[in-house]
């Protein structure tokens, strides 16, 4: 059986991910939060400050990634898995940010849905949902 402190840490880290999501309006500059909650296919693209938006999106990605890496370490207790995950997060960040900035700088209504999904990978811990089952399966096969 695992140490009870591990379970407490897991609960705290999951709680931090939830708090980031709950207080996203207060913590981060993101004019797209309201835009994508409404009928965005029939609205004009919101006004935005590109540098500020990029910095806050990066901050949110870094926070989610750091918490996710902590969760991955607590789940698997394997530093090589954490290093590989960190590599995935860094590579994904640069690729996703490039697409994100393209859609922010060149908004077209037909690209809104694609932009929504690229943005989602940057602001939500989706990679955690992909990596944990993959590593669990990998550990089972070893």
GITA-V588574 format. One record per residue. N is the residue number from 1. PSI is psi in radians with two decimals (none if undefined). OMEGA is omega in whole degrees, -180 to 180 (* if undefined). Layout:
N | PSI | OMEGA
N | PSI | OMEGA
This chain:
1 | 2.49 | -180
2 | 2.75 | 177
3 | 2.38 | 180
4 | -0.47 | 178
5 | -0.61 | 177
6 | -0.76 | 179
7 | -0.69 | 178
8 | -0.77 | 178
9 | -0.72 | 176
10 | -0.76 | 179
11 | -0.73 | 179
12 | -0.80 | -179
13 | -0.73 | 175
14 | -0.68 | 177
15 | -0.68 | 177
16 | -0.70 | 176
17 | -0.70 | 179
18 | -0.74 | -180
19 | -0.66 | 176
20 | -0.72 | -180
21 | -0.76 | -177
22 | -0.70 | -176
23 | 0.47 | -177
24 | -0.61 | 180
25 | -0.64 | -178
26 | -0.55 | -173
27 | -0.53 | -169
28 | 2.52 | 172
29 | 2.03 | 179
30 | 1.65 | -180
31 | -0.18 | -178
32 | -0.20 | 178
33 | -0.90 | 179
34 | -0.64 | -179
35 | -0.83 | -177
36 | -0.23 | 175
37 | -0.34 | -179
38 | -2.93 | -178
39 | 1.27 | -171
40 | -0.37 | -180
41 | -0.28 | -179
42 | 0.39 | -179
43 | 2.80 | 172
44 | 2.63 | 178
45 | 2.38 | -177
46 | 2.71 | 174
47 | 2.52 | -178
48 | 2.71 | 172
49 | 1.94 | -170
50 | -0.78 | -180
51 | -0.83 | 179
52 | -0.76 | 178
53 | -0.76 | 180
54 | -0.74 | -179
55 | -0.76 | 179
56 | -0.61 | 176
57 | -0.71 | 177
58 | -0.77 | 178
59 | -0.79 | -180
60 | -0.71 | 178
61 | -0.75 | -180
62 | -0.77 | 179
63 | -0.86 | 179
64 | -0.69 | -179
65 | -0.77 | 180
66 | -0.77 | 178
67 | -0.73 | 179
68 | -0.71 | 178
69 | -0.66 | 175
70 | -0.73 | 178
71 | -0.75 | 179
72 | -0.73 | 179
73 | -0.78 | -179
74 | -0.59 | 178
75 | -0.77 | -169
76 | -0.32 | -180
77 | 0.74 | -177
78 | 1.96 | -177
79 | -0.51 | 179
80 | -0.61 | 176
81 | -0.70 | 179
82 | -0.73 | 179
83 | -0.76 | 178
84 | -0.73 | 178
85 | -0.71 | 179
86 | -0.71 | 176
87 | -0.79 | 178
88 | -0.80 | -180
89 | -0.73 | -179
90 | -0.84 | 179
91 | -0.79 | -180
92 | -0.67 | -180
93 | -0.87 | -177
94 | -0.69 | 179
95 | -0.84 | -178
96 | -0.66 | 180
97 | -0.63 | 178
98 | -0.82 | 177
99 | -0.74 | 180
100 | -0.86 | -179
101 | -0.62 | 176
102 | -0.83 | -178
103 | -0.55 | 178
104 | -0.74 | -177
105 | -0.60 | -178
106 | 1.20 | -177
107 | 2.23 | 174
108 | 2.39 | -175
109 | -0.62 | -179
110 | -0.23 | 179
111 | 0.01 | -175
112 | -0.76 | -177
113 | -0.72 | 177
114 | -0.75 | 177
115 | -0.75 | 179
116 | -0.75 | -178
117 | -0.69 | 175
118 | -0.74 | 179
119 | -0.67 | -180
120 | -0.69 | 178
121 | -0.49 | 179
122 | -0.60 | -172
123 | -0.12 | 179
124 | 2.65 | -177
125 | 0.96 | -177
126 | -0.60 | 180
127 | -0.53 | 176
128 | -0.72 | 180
129 | -0.43 | 178
130 | -0.69 | -173
131 | -0.69 | -177
132 | -0.87 | 177
133 | -0.61 | 179
134 | -0.78 | 179
135 | -0.60 | 177
136 | -0.80 | 178
137 | -0.73 | 178
138 | -0.75 | 178
139 | -0.63 | 178
140 | -0.63 | -178
141 | -0.28 | 180
142 | none | *
